[in-house]
Amino acid sequence: MKLRTLTVVLATLMLSACNKDKAADPAAGGTAAAPAAEEKVLNVYNWSDYIAPDTVKKFEDETGIKVTYDVMDSNETLETKILAGDTGYDIVVPSSSFLGRQIKAGAYQKLDRAKLANWKNLDPGLMAKLTDVDPGNEHSTPYLWGTTGIGYNVDKIKEIFGNTDVVNSWDLVFKPENLAKLKACGVTFLDAASEIIPVTLHAMGEEPNSFDPAVIDKAAAKLESIRPSITNFHSSEYIESLASGNVCLVVGWSGDIIQAKARAEEANNGVHIGYSIPKEGTAMWFDMMAIPKTAKHPGNAHLFLDFLMRPEVMAEISNYVSYPNANLASQALVDKAITDDPMITPTKETIDTKLFGLAVLPPEVSKKYTDVWTELKTQ
């Protein structure tokens, strides 16, 4: 999950100077110098457009560590690499539902909390939610989180349906007669079976994380019924397509939709974008940072993780990509357009009553998902 938006300047010169002082003193919550035993290299594999523009450079300038930063656009791509053996990466960013089975496969090192002075900044409530996939939070730290919902072109929806009330229900997407009305203006779905299938089941009133093949087949049938109206499957290019008015509806990630909204506003192109968490509820996900078992620079990886746990660093990332984070100490620095918008940062009531987490899929269910998805996309 990923992508940027809302460029907000949060740091002042005084705060920057303070941060430099902290960096020299690990006890103050800063980042220590790179371990002498490791070459000053760090290889990171993260989602595209999922970090503030200067985050990596600040870390490099402070530590002297050269970062190679590669990007991905699907959990499946990462999982293929991580389970195949040595990826060459020191930090990777799987979503929590994938992380769980990768931990069970022995793909990750345990984190050394003694090297993470800023661990104390993490939100205990959100950390507790993650113990199902990472018992004791031993192997990972949360990066950003969000929801999977409906992104839409406000004016197109009004033109076709008379108002925007329809975006408040998954019926807009999963009733074939509704989605067919939007085909001409463009409909994009995430290219992510691991999210679309559970969301489909939830919209149908089924258990979203069911492992029963017969139940999964119900989702497959529902998706097949609306397949003629889906014009594209992609997990990143819909941001620009939505912002430019080339598609009018997206089933996508919350921050990406807000990114599209910001791009349209910056371009002043007359395109107005909205995002909805449907009344039936939807999936809530976390993207996690972990150190592969085969990492050659684990000390540098810990330095980078600790750097990202600084409140001001994580706030800058959230403000740029428009996703909430799990760093409690950063919240006062996060733009209120993010923290106060319940569609971006859902209320506790919404989290407790309308959102569901994504289960860790056993191999046979993962294969079933892949088969369903491949068949759907080739229709």
BAVEX-771211 format. One record per residue (C-alpha): residue number from 0; residue in one letter; x, y, z. Coordinates in nm, 4 decimals. Last residue first. Layout:
! BAVEX-771211
+-----+----+----------+----------+----------+
:   i : aa :        X :        Y :        Z :
+-----+----+----------+----------+----------+
: NUM :  A :        X :        Y :        Z :
...
+-----+----+----------+----------+----------+
***
This chain:
! BAVEX-771211
+-----+----+----------+----------+----------+
:   i : aa :        X :        Y :        Z :
+-----+----+----------+----------+----------+
: 378 :  Q :  -1.1458 :  -1.2777 :  -1.8860 :
: 377 :  T :  -0.7721 :  -1.3000 :  -1.8162 :
: 376 :  K :  -0.7911 :  -1.0877 :  -1.5028 :
: 375 :  L :  -1.0588 :  -1.3021 :  -1.3407 :
: 374 :  E :  -0.8850 :  -1.6342 :  -1.4112 :
: 373 :  T :  -0.5590 :  -1.5055 :  -1.2671 :
: 372 :  W :  -0.7391 :  -1.3744 :  -0.9614 :
: 371 :  V :  -0.9236 :  -1.6963 :  -0.8861 :
: 370 :  D :  -0.6060 :  -1.9026 :  -0.9292 :
: 369 :  T :  -0.4052 :  -1.6660 :  -0.7109 :
: 368 :  Y :  -0.6685 :  -1.6706 :  -0.4374 :
: 367 :  K :  -0.6752 :  -2.0512 :  -0.4426 :
: 366 :  K :  -0.2957 :  -2.0559 :  -0.4199 :
: 365 :  S :  -0.3094 :  -1.8305 :  -0.1129 :
: 364 :  V :  -0.5699 :  -2.0622 :   0.0333 :
: 363 :  E :  -0.3413 :  -2.3641 :  -0.0116 :
: 362 :  P :  -0.0432 :  -2.1765 :   0.1295 :
: 361 :  P :  -0.2174 :  -2.0648 :   0.4512 :
: 360 :  L :  -0.3416 :  -1.7055 :   0.4425 :
: 359 :  V :  -0.2569 :  -1.4654 :   0.7252 :
: 358 :  A :  -0.5856 :  -1.2875 :   0.7785 :
: 357 :  L :  -0.6685 :  -0.9330 :   0.6746 :
: 356 :  G :  -0.7964 :  -0.7047 :   0.9470 :
: 355 :  F :  -1.1542 :  -0.5852 :   0.9672 :
: 354 :  L :  -1.3014 :  -0.2384 :   0.9819 :
: 353 :  K :  -1.6570 :  -0.1385 :   1.0606 :
: 352 :  T :  -1.7171 :  -0.1679 :   1.4358 :
: 351 :  D :  -1.3875 :  -0.1237 :   1.6211 :
: 350 :  I :  -1.2066 :   0.0831 :   1.3602 :
: 349 :  T :  -1.5140 :   0.2960 :   1.2973 :
: 348 :  E :  -1.5612 :   0.3561 :   1.6698 :
: 347 :  K :  -1.1913 :   0.4368 :   1.7118 :
: 346 :  T :  -1.2275 :   0.6998 :   1.4421 :
: 345 :  P :  -1.0823 :   0.6386 :   1.0979 :
: 344 :  T :  -0.7683 :   0.8292 :   0.9933 :
: 343 :  I :  -0.8062 :   0.8945 :   0.6213 :
: 342 :  M :  -1.1868 :   0.8811 :   0.5892 :
: 341 :  P :  -1.2204 :   1.0164 :   0.9421 :
: 340 :  D :  -1.0363 :   1.3362 :   0.8418 :
: 339 :  D :  -0.8941 :   1.4939 :   1.1590 :
: 338 :  T :  -0.5535 :   1.3205 :   1.1601 :
: 337 :  I :  -0.4857 :   1.3711 :   0.7901 :
: 336 :  A :  -0.6019 :   1.7274 :   0.7247 :
: 335 :  K :  -0.4716 :   1.7917 :   1.0763 :
: 334 :  D :  -0.1181 :   1.7568 :   0.9404 :
: 333 :  V :   0.0942 :   1.5267 :   1.1560 :
: 332 :  L :   0.3199 :   1.6975 :   1.4092 :
: 331 :  A :   0.0993 :   1.6350 :   1.7137 :
: 330 :  Q :   0.0684 :   1.2720 :   1.6022 :
: 329 :  S :   0.4392 :   1.1956 :   1.5993 :
: 328 :  A :   0.4675 :   1.0625 :   1.9553 :
: 327 :  L :   0.2026 :   0.7991 :   1.8851 :
: 326 :  N :   0.3989 :   0.6511 :   1.5958 :
: 325 :  A :   0.1594 :   0.4050 :   1.4330 :
: 324 :  N :   0.1206 :   0.6026 :   1.1108 :
: 323 :  P :  -0.1663 :   0.7556 :   0.9177 :
: 322 :  Y :  -0.1372 :   0.7738 :   0.5379 :
: 321 :  S :  -0.1332 :   1.0956 :   0.3385 :
: 320 :  V :   0.1966 :   1.0259 :   0.1556 :
: 319 :  Y :   0.3735 :   1.3544 :   0.2322 :
: 318 :  N :   0.2209 :   1.4328 :   0.5700 :
: 317 :  S :   0.2694 :   1.0757 :   0.6850 :
: 316 :  I :   0.6383 :   1.0836 :   0.5856 :
: 315 :  E :   0.6973 :   1.4181 :   0.7564 :
: 314 :  A :   0.5277 :   1.2860 :   1.0700 :
: 313 :  M :   0.7532 :   0.9790 :   1.0659 :
: 312 :  V :   1.0658 :   1.1937 :   1.0629 :
: 311 :  E :   0.9397 :   1.4374 :   1.3266 :
: 310 :  P :   0.8388 :   1.1613 :   1.5669 :
: 309 :  R :   1.1642 :   0.9648 :   1.5355 :
: 308 :  M :   1.0714 :   0.6053 :   1.4549 :
: 307 :  L :   1.2125 :   0.6365 :   1.1024 :
: 306 :  F :   1.5619 :   0.6918 :   1.2449 :
: 305 :  D :   1.5233 :   0.3814 :   1.4617 :
: 304 :  L :   1.4349 :   0.1753 :   1.1555 :
: 303 :  F :   1.7318 :   0.3205 :   0.9681 :
: 302 :  L :   1.9756 :   0.2433 :   1.2483 :
: 301 :  H :   1.8342 :  -0.1080 :   1.2820 :
: 300 :  A :   1.8944 :  -0.1639 :   0.9104 :
: 299 :  N :   2.2504 :  -0.0371 :   0.9457 :
: 298 :  G :   2.3115 :  -0.3032 :   1.2089 :
: 297 :  P :   2.1405 :  -0.5667 :   0.9963 :
: 296 :  H :   2.3734 :  -0.5050 :   0.6989 :
: 295 :  K :   2.4041 :  -0.8363 :   0.5156 :
: 294 :  A :   2.0350 :  -0.9216 :   0.5386 :
: 293 :  T :   1.9749 :  -1.2963 :   0.4853 :
: 292 :  K :   1.7183 :  -1.3341 :   0.7628 :
: 291 :  P :   1.5314 :  -1.0399 :   0.6143 :
: 290 :  I :   1.4876 :  -0.7290 :   0.8320 :
: 289 :  A :   1.1281 :  -0.6129 :   0.8708 :
: 288 :  M :   0.9185 :  -0.3029 :   0.8134 :
: 287 :  M :   0.5418 :  -0.3415 :   0.8219 :
: 286 :  D :   0.2548 :  -0.2117 :   0.6131 :
: 285 :  F :  -0.0696 :  -0.2267 :   0.8061 :
: 284 :  W :  -0.4156 :  -0.3008 :   0.6738 :
: 283 :  M :  -0.7798 :  -0.2202 :   0.7442 :
: 282 :  A :  -1.0341 :  -0.3883 :   0.5195 :
: 281 :  T :  -1.3866 :  -0.2558 :   0.4738 :
: 280 :  G :  -1.7111 :  -0.1548 :   0.6372 :
: 279 :  E :  -2.0756 :  -0.1923 :   0.5356 :
: 278 :  K :  -2.1139 :   0.1868 :   0.5437 :
: 277 :  P :  -1.8559 :   0.2250 :   0.2685 :
: 276 :  I :  -1.5237 :   0.3944 :   0.3542 :
: 275 :  S :  -1.5353 :   0.6682 :   0.0949 :
: 274 :  Y :  -1.2799 :   0.8807 :  -0.0881 :
: 273 :  G :  -1.3474 :   1.1874 :  -0.2997 :
: 272 :  I :  -1.1837 :   1.3493 :  -0.6032 :
: 271 :  H :  -1.2690 :   1.6729 :  -0.7821 :
: 270 :  V :  -1.1247 :   1.7280 :  -1.1305 :
: 269 :  G :  -1.1299 :   2.0920 :  -1.2420 :
: 268 :  N :  -0.7706 :   2.0868 :  -1.3638 :
: 267 :  N :  -0.6209 :   2.3052 :  -1.0915 :
: 266 :  A :  -0.3033 :   2.0958 :  -1.1270 :
: 265 :  E :  -0.2386 :   2.1230 :  -0.7526 :
: 264 :  E :  -0.6004 :   2.0300 :  -0.6805 :
: 263 :  A :  -0.5840 :   1.7297 :  -0.9122 :
: 262 :  R :  -0.2586 :   1.6165 :  -0.7541 :
: 261 :  A :  -0.4037 :   1.6551 :  -0.4047 :
: 260 :  K :  -0.7090 :   1.4442 :  -0.4869 :
: 259 :  A :  -0.4910 :   1.1762 :  -0.6458 :
: 258 :  Q :  -0.2790 :   1.1637 :  -0.3306 :
: 257 :  I :  -0.5980 :   1.1389 :  -0.1245 :
: 256 :  I :  -0.6904 :   0.8362 :  -0.3352 :
: 255 :  D :  -0.3460 :   0.6882 :  -0.2789 :
: 254 :  G :  -0.3776 :   0.7443 :   0.0941 :
: 253 :  S :  -0.7006 :   0.5444 :   0.1120 :
: 252 :  W :  -0.5967 :   0.2444 :  -0.0942 :
: 251 :  G :  -0.7989 :   0.1398 :  -0.3944 :
: 250 :  V :  -1.1287 :   0.0402 :  -0.5502 :
: 249 :  V :  -1.1238 :   0.3128 :  -0.8106 :
: 248 :  L :  -1.3992 :   0.5026 :  -0.9894 :
: 247 :  C :  -1.4011 :   0.7855 :  -1.2437 :
: 246 :  V :  -1.0996 :   0.7049 :  -1.4580 :
: 245 :  N :  -0.9175 :   0.9364 :  -1.6990 :
: 244 :  G :  -0.9986 :   1.2441 :  -1.4901 :
: 243 :  S :  -0.6355 :   1.3515 :  -1.4485 :
: 242 :  A :  -0.6274 :   1.2811 :  -1.0753 :
: 241 :  L :  -0.7968 :   0.9426 :  -1.1183 :
: 240 :  S :  -0.5510 :   0.8317 :  -1.3851 :
: 239 :  E :  -0.2553 :   0.9682 :  -1.1887 :
: 238 :  I :  -0.3468 :   0.7720 :  -0.8788 :
: 237 :  Y :  -0.4670 :   0.4740 :  -1.0803 :
: 236 :  E :  -0.1068 :   0.4038 :  -1.1825 :
: 235 :  S :  -0.0270 :   0.2411 :  -0.8473 :
: 234 :  S :  -0.1929 :  -0.0920 :  -0.7772 :
: 233 :  H :  -0.3278 :  -0.1845 :  -1.1182 :
: 232 :  F :  -0.6227 :  -0.3731 :  -1.2671 :
: 231 :  N :  -0.8009 :  -0.1893 :  -1.5478 :
: 230 :  T :  -1.1351 :  -0.1441 :  -1.7252 :
: 229 :  I :  -1.3616 :  -0.3234 :  -1.4804 :
: 228 :  S :  -1.7157 :  -0.3157 :  -1.6245 :
: 227 :  P :  -1.7076 :  -0.6596 :  -1.7883 :
: 226 :  R :  -1.5722 :  -0.8073 :  -1.4613 :
: 225 :  I :  -1.8852 :  -0.7239 :  -1.2601 :
: 224 :  S :  -2.0401 :  -1.0723 :  -1.2635 :
: 223 :  E :  -1.6970 :  -1.2365 :  -1.2539 :
: 222 :  L :  -1.6262 :  -1.0575 :  -0.9263 :
: 221 :  K :  -1.9440 :  -1.1992 :  -0.7741 :
: 220 :  A :  -1.8629 :  -1.5491 :  -0.8967 :
: 219 :  A :  -1.5100 :  -1.5316 :  -0.7561 :
: 218 :  A :  -1.6426 :  -1.4047 :  -0.4238 :
: 217 :  K :  -1.8776 :  -1.7019 :  -0.4071 :
: 216 :  D :  -1.5866 :  -1.9291 :  -0.5000 :
: 215 :  I :  -1.4074 :  -1.8047 :  -0.1891 :
: 214 :  V :  -1.6998 :  -1.9380 :   0.0134 :
: 213 :  A :  -1.6746 :  -2.2803 :  -0.1508 :
: 212 :  P :  -1.2973 :  -2.2826 :  -0.1015 :
: 211 :  D :  -1.3428 :  -2.2306 :   0.2756 :
: 210 :  F :  -1.0545 :  -2.0197 :   0.4081 :
: 209 :  S :  -1.2899 :  -1.7411 :   0.5160 :
: 208 :  N :  -1.1247 :  -1.4080 :   0.5892 :
: 207 :  P :  -1.4097 :  -1.1871 :   0.4739 :
: 206 :  E :  -1.6806 :  -1.3907 :   0.6515 :
: 205 :  E :  -1.9752 :  -1.3414 :   0.4181 :
: 204 :  G :  -2.2178 :  -1.0492 :   0.4061 :
: 203 :  M :  -2.1648 :  -0.9932 :   0.0336 :
: 202 :  A :  -1.9660 :  -0.6730 :   0.0954 :
: 201 :  H :  -1.7432 :  -0.8716 :   0.3315 :
: 200 :  L :  -1.6837 :  -1.1378 :   0.0670 :
: 199 :  T :  -1.5854 :  -0.8735 :  -0.1877 :
: 198 :  V :  -1.3524 :  -0.7038 :   0.0608 :
: 197 :  P :  -1.1900 :  -1.0411 :   0.1358 :
: 196 :  I :  -1.1393 :  -1.1082 :  -0.2392 :
: 195 :  I :  -1.0159 :  -0.7558 :  -0.3168 :
: 194 :  E :  -0.7500 :  -0.7544 :  -0.0475 :
: 193 :  S :  -0.5342 :  -1.0635 :  -0.1047 :
: 192 :  A :  -0.6328 :  -1.0593 :  -0.4722 :
: 191 :  A :  -0.4362 :  -0.7389 :  -0.5197 :
: 190 :  D :  -0.4276 :  -0.5674 :  -0.8580 :
: 189 :  L :  -0.6314 :  -0.2848 :  -0.7127 :
: 188 :  F :  -0.9409 :  -0.2228 :  -0.9197 :
: 187 :  T :  -0.9843 :   0.0472 :  -1.1828 :
: 186 :  V :  -1.3094 :   0.1666 :  -1.3412 :
: 185 :  G :  -1.3184 :   0.4122 :  -1.6334 :
: 184 :  C :  -1.5622 :   0.6751 :  -1.7633 :
: 183 :  A :  -1.7431 :   0.4369 :  -1.9986 :
: 182 :  K :  -1.7504 :   0.1589 :  -1.7410 :
: 181 :  L :  -1.9319 :   0.3712 :  -1.4851 :
: 180 :  K :  -2.2911 :   0.2763 :  -1.5647 :
: 179 :  A :  -2.1890 :  -0.0895 :  -1.5705 :
: 178 :  L :  -2.0833 :  -0.0546 :  -1.2068 :
: 177 :  N :  -2.4410 :   0.0089 :  -1.1015 :
: 176 :  E :  -2.6076 :  -0.2709 :  -1.3014 :
: 175 :  P :  -2.3420 :  -0.5169 :  -1.1888 :
: 174 :  K :  -2.4126 :  -0.4587 :  -0.8182 :
: 173 :  F :  -2.0723 :  -0.5017 :  -0.6554 :
: 172 :  V :  -1.9254 :  -0.1552 :  -0.6954 :
: 171 :  L :  -2.2068 :   0.0858 :  -0.6143 :
: 170 :  D :  -2.3537 :  -0.1767 :  -0.3819 :
: 169 :  W :  -2.0383 :  -0.1311 :  -0.1723 :
: 168 :  S :  -2.2247 :   0.1538 :  -0.0053 :
: 167 :  N :  -2.1456 :   0.5169 :   0.0770 :
: 166 :  V :  -2.0453 :   0.5910 :  -0.2818 :
: 165 :  V :  -2.4119 :   0.5890 :  -0.3855 :
: 164 :  D :  -2.4851 :   0.9060 :  -0.1885 :
: 163 :  T :  -2.2796 :   1.1040 :  -0.4413 :
: 162 :  N :  -2.5709 :   1.2659 :  -0.6236 :
: 161 :  G :  -2.7666 :   1.2429 :  -0.9504 :
: 160 :  F :  -2.6331 :   0.8961 :  -1.0364 :
: 159 :  I :  -2.4441 :   0.9565 :  -1.3626 :
: 158 :  E :  -2.3679 :   1.3286 :  -1.3404 :
: 157 :  K :  -2.3159 :   1.3178 :  -0.9647 :
: 156 :  I :  -2.0719 :   1.0271 :  -0.9989 :
: 155 :  K :  -1.8875 :   1.2093 :  -1.2774 :
: 154 :  D :  -1.8656 :   1.5289 :  -1.0715 :
: 153 :  V :  -1.7245 :   1.3595 :  -0.7621 :
: 152 :  N :  -1.4648 :   1.1467 :  -0.9410 :
: 151 :  Y :  -1.4319 :   0.8504 :  -0.7103 :
: 150 :  G :  -1.2111 :   0.6557 :  -0.4735 :
: 149 :  I :  -1.3853 :   0.3694 :  -0.2973 :
: 148 :  G :  -1.2227 :   0.1798 :  -0.0122 :
: 147 :  T :  -0.9212 :  -0.0131 :   0.1120 :
: 146 :  T :  -0.7997 :   0.1217 :   0.4451 :
: 145 :  G :  -0.4786 :   0.2589 :   0.5925 :
: 144 :  W :  -0.1559 :   0.1907 :   0.7726 :
: 143 :  L :   0.2030 :   0.3135 :   0.7785 :
: 142 :  Y :   0.5394 :   0.1781 :   0.8988 :
: 141 :  P :   0.4709 :  -0.0749 :   1.1709 :
: 140 :  T :   0.7753 :  -0.2486 :   1.3240 :
: 139 :  S :   0.8736 :  -0.6072 :   1.2654 :
: 138 :  H :   1.0204 :  -0.9311 :   1.3958 :
: 137 :  E :   0.9502 :  -0.9468 :   1.7695 :
: 136 :  N :   0.6165 :  -0.7681 :   1.7910 :
: 135 :  G :   0.5384 :  -1.0127 :   2.0742 :
: 134 :  P :   0.3705 :  -1.2445 :   1.8278 :
: 133 :  D :   0.3933 :  -1.1019 :   1.4748 :
: 132 :  V :   0.0714 :  -1.1761 :   1.2855 :
: 131 :  D :  -0.1648 :  -1.1891 :   1.5825 :
: 130 :  T :   0.0580 :  -0.9438 :   1.7705 :
: 129 :  L :  -0.0332 :  -0.6668 :   1.5285 :
: 128 :  K :  -0.3415 :  -0.5366 :   1.7081 :
: 127 :  A :  -0.1316 :  -0.4935 :   2.0243 :
: 126 :  M :   0.1046 :  -0.2626 :   1.8355 :
: 125 :  L :  -0.1932 :  -0.0458 :   1.7433 :
: 124 :  G :  -0.2861 :   0.0009 :   2.1075 :
: 123 :  P :   0.0735 :   0.0436 :   2.2237 :
: 122 :  D :   0.1321 :   0.3325 :   1.9778 :
: 121 :  L :   0.5047 :   0.3492 :   1.8958 :
: 120 :  N :   0.7261 :   0.6218 :   2.0453 :
: 119 :  K :   0.8952 :   0.3841 :   2.2906 :
: 118 :  W :   1.0602 :   0.2078 :   1.9970 :
: 117 :  N :   1.2750 :   0.5209 :   1.9630 :
: 116 :  A :   1.5827 :   0.3698 :   2.1283 :
: 115 :  L :   1.5847 :   0.0839 :   1.8788 :
: 114 :  K :   1.9248 :  -0.0823 :   1.9112 :
: 113 :  A :   1.8422 :  -0.2451 :   2.2458 :
: 112 :  R :   1.5181 :  -0.3639 :   2.0820 :
: 111 :  D :   1.7161 :  -0.6057 :   1.8652 :
: 110 :  L :   1.4636 :  -0.7133 :   1.6024 :
: 109 :  K :   1.4202 :  -1.0826 :   1.5326 :
: 108 :  Q :   1.5448 :  -1.1783 :   1.1900 :
: 107 :  Y :   1.3039 :  -1.2559 :   0.9086 :
: 106 :  A :   1.2220 :  -1.5264 :   0.6525 :
: 105 :  G :   1.1678 :  -1.8131 :   0.8956 :
: 104 :  A :   0.8670 :  -1.9513 :   0.7093 :
: 103 :  K :   0.6458 :  -1.8612 :   1.0055 :
: 102 :  I :   0.7671 :  -1.5027 :   0.9741 :
: 101 :  Q :   0.6751 :  -1.5080 :   0.6050 :
: 100 :  R :   0.3314 :  -1.6386 :   0.6986 :
:  99 :  G :   0.2686 :  -1.3436 :   0.9258 :
:  98 :  L :   0.4287 :  -1.0804 :   0.7030 :
:  97 :  F :   0.1819 :  -1.1439 :   0.4224 :
:  96 :  S :  -0.1195 :  -1.0339 :   0.6264 :
:  95 :  S :   0.0843 :  -0.7505 :   0.7792 :
:  94 :  S :   0.1772 :  -0.5885 :   0.4499 :
:  93 :  P :   0.5382 :  -0.6428 :   0.3519 :
:  92 :  V :   0.8018 :  -0.3664 :   0.3697 :
:  91 :  V :   1.1594 :  -0.4894 :   0.3240 :
:  90 :  I :   1.4823 :  -0.3897 :   0.4974 :
:  89 :  D :   1.8331 :  -0.5295 :   0.4435 :
:  88 :  Y :   1.7816 :  -0.6385 :   0.0842 :
:  87 :  G :   1.9980 :  -0.8696 :  -0.1274 :
:  86 :  T :   1.7000 :  -1.0981 :  -0.1733 :
:  85 :  D :   1.8724 :  -1.4103 :  -0.0405 :
:  84 :  G :   1.6190 :  -1.6919 :  -0.0407 :
:  83 :  A :   1.3227 :  -1.7667 :  -0.2652 :
:  82 :  L :   1.0776 :  -1.6874 :   0.0141 :
:  81 :  I :   1.1713 :  -1.3191 :   0.0197 :
:  80 :  K :   1.1682 :  -1.2733 :  -0.3574 :
:  79 :  T :   0.8338 :  -1.4397 :  -0.4252 :
:  78 :  E :   0.6889 :  -1.2631 :  -0.1232 :
:  77 :  L :   0.8003 :  -0.9228 :  -0.2493 :
:  76 :  T :   0.6345 :  -0.9700 :  -0.5868 :
:  75 :  E :   0.3173 :  -1.1002 :  -0.4223 :
:  74 :  N :   0.3034 :  -0.8019 :  -0.1915 :
:  73 :  S :   0.2695 :  -0.5771 :  -0.4931 :
:  72 :  D :   0.3985 :  -0.2489 :  -0.6352 :
:  71 :  M :   0.7708 :  -0.2581 :  -0.5610 :
:  70 :  V :   1.0451 :   0.0008 :  -0.5131 :
:  69 :  D :   1.4233 :  -0.0058 :  -0.4738 :
:  68 :  Y :   1.6183 :   0.2255 :  -0.2428 :
:  67 :  T :   1.9952 :   0.1810 :  -0.2354 :
:  66 :  V :   2.1057 :   0.3715 :   0.0729 :
:  65 :  K :   2.4641 :   0.4884 :   0.1285 :
:  64 :  I :   2.5428 :   0.5152 :   0.4996 :
:  63 :  G :   2.7320 :   0.8298 :   0.6020 :
:  62 :  T :   2.5153 :   0.8450 :   0.9124 :
:  61 :  E :   2.3608 :   1.1916 :   0.9155 :
:  60 :  D :   2.3884 :   1.2716 :   0.5473 :
:  59 :  E :   2.2543 :   0.9284 :   0.4492 :
:  58 :  F :   1.9614 :   0.9529 :   0.6903 :
:  57 :  K :   1.8719 :   1.3003 :   0.5671 :
:  56 :  K :   1.9018 :   1.1788 :   0.2076 :
:  55 :  V :   1.6642 :   0.8886 :   0.2738 :
:  54 :  T :   1.3965 :   1.1111 :   0.4250 :
:  53 :  D :   1.4279 :   1.3888 :   0.1634 :
:  52 :  P :   1.1378 :   1.3118 :  -0.0697 :
:  51 :  A :   0.9020 :   1.1759 :   0.1988 :
:  50 :  I :   0.8341 :   0.8032 :   0.1713 :
:  49 :  Y :   0.5854 :   0.5777 :  -0.0069 :
:  48 :  D :   0.6172 :   0.6791 :  -0.3698 :
:  47 :  S :   0.6688 :   0.3146 :  -0.4699 :
:  46 :  W :   0.6413 :   0.0471 :  -0.2007 :
:  45 :  N :   0.9613 :  -0.0446 :  -0.0203 :
:  44 :  Y :   1.2755 :  -0.2523 :  -0.0757 :
:  43 :  V :   1.5768 :  -0.1096 :   0.1105 :
:  42 :  N :   1.9485 :  -0.1876 :   0.0698 :
:  41 :  L :   2.1813 :  -0.0248 :   0.3227 :
:  40 :  V :   2.5556 :   0.0372 :   0.2797 :
:  39 :  K :   2.8207 :   0.1781 :   0.5085 :
:  38 :  E :   3.0186 :  -0.1425 :   0.5336 :
:  37 :  E :   2.9497 :  -0.3188 :   0.8603 :
:  36 :  A :   3.1925 :  -0.3791 :   1.1479 :
:  35 :  A :   3.2084 :  -0.0120 :   1.2469 :
:  34 :  P :   2.8371 :   0.0023 :   1.3289 :
:  33 :  A :   2.6861 :   0.3209 :   1.1831 :
:  32 :  A :   2.6724 :   0.6188 :   1.4184 :
:  31 :  A :   2.3811 :   0.6374 :   1.6583 :
:  30 :  T :   2.0315 :   0.7568 :   1.5765 :
:  29 :  G :   1.8501 :   0.9869 :   1.8135 :
:  28 :  G :   1.6303 :   0.9033 :   2.1094 :
:  27 :  A :   1.8224 :   1.1058 :   2.3640 :
:  26 :  A :   2.0169 :   0.7980 :   2.4699 :
:  25 :  P :   2.1370 :   0.7642 :   2.1116 :
:  24 :  D :   2.3196 :   1.1005 :   2.1384 :
:  23 :  A :   2.4712 :   1.2316 :   1.8177 :
:  22 :  A :   2.1406 :   1.2119 :   1.6372 :
:  21 :  K :   1.9732 :   1.4083 :   1.9129 :
:  20 :  D :   2.1936 :   1.7077 :   1.8411 :
:  19 :  K :   2.1107 :   1.6853 :   1.4751 :
:  18 :  N :   1.7407 :   1.6694 :   1.5611 :
:  17 :  C :   1.7679 :   1.9865 :   1.7635 :
:  16 :  A :   1.9227 :   2.1660 :   1.4690 :
:  15 :  S :   1.6361 :   2.0530 :   1.2506 :
:  14 :  L :   1.3843 :   2.1692 :   1.5104 :
:  13 :  M :   1.5442 :   2.5142 :   1.5167 :
:  12 :  L :   1.5487 :   2.5348 :   1.1395 :
:  11 :  T :   1.1776 :   2.4559 :   1.1360 :
:  10 :  A :   1.0233 :   2.1208 :   1.0483 :
:   9 :  L :   0.6651 :   2.0708 :   0.9348 :
:   8 :  V :   0.6591 :   2.1717 :   0.5684 :
:   7 :  V :   0.3542 :   2.0016 :   0.4140 :
:   6 :  T :   0.3371 :   1.8470 :   0.0665 :
:   5 :  L :  -0.0079 :   1.6882 :   0.0537 :
:   4 :  T :   0.0451 :   1.3582 :  -0.1252 :
:   3 :  R :   0.2491 :   1.0390 :  -0.1585 :
:   2 :  L :   0.2015 :   0.6768 :  -0.2374 :
:   1 :  K :   0.1529 :   0.3428 :  -0.0619 :
:   0 :  M :   0.0000 :   0.0000 :   0.0000 :
+-----+----+----------+----------+----------+
***
